[in-house]
Amino acid sequence: MSTFRMFLNQESESFAKGDIIFQSGEPADRMYVVAEGEVEISIGDHVVEVLGPETIFGEMALADRQPRSATVIADDDVACYVLSEDAFNALIAERPVIAVGLLANLARELSFRLRNATRMISELER
């Protein structure tokens, strides 16, 4: 089962183009999966990534419970599935096989983003 399909029974939220989904520094207690549209992830004045359907963002909230490290804005009209910390914990308890797949996808996503950030920093230093 794809990561995206795991979220089909979860809460959903819609955002209009230009809406701020969350801002850097805000408390974090949920992650999102883009169902439709695109979101722009920024750190300060720098856009670091644009994500489209079936991509995850805000996942660090469930990993470290620290404030948001980036700002996310709807690049156009966006629909997202939302996984709260409570829903995440329930998923792990009730469906461990699915939870293992989700955690593997989260690890891949975090690794991919860390590599991209490292590359961007390297390019800025040149």
ABEGO torsion letter per residue (X at the ends): XBAAAAAAABBBBBBBBGBBABBBGBBBABBBBBABEBBBBBBEABBABBBBBGBBBGAAAAAAGBBBABBBBBABBBBBBBBBAAAAAAAAAABAAAAAAAAAAAAAAAAAAAAAAAAAAAAAAX
